[in-house]
């Protein structure tokens, strides 16, 4: 749904289809959070190694 579904498209979904779309959207959000965590940890590691001179 992040890619811009029109409201009438969403409202026309069956309950089962809506549940699937919602589940996919939640998985996508969780993946984005995981990607941000990994990027932060990688940046933190690079900065820490740079500061410590290793």
URZISUL-V806631 format. One record per run of one state. SS is the DSSP state (helix for helix, strand for strand, loop for the rest). FROM is the first residue (numbers start at 1). TO is the last residue. If there is no record, write none. Layout:
# URZISUL-V806631
ss: {SS SS}
from: {FROM FROM}
to: {TO TO}
This chain:
# URZISUL-V806631
ss: {loop helix loop helix loop}
from: {1 7 12 15 53}
to: {6 11 14 52 54}
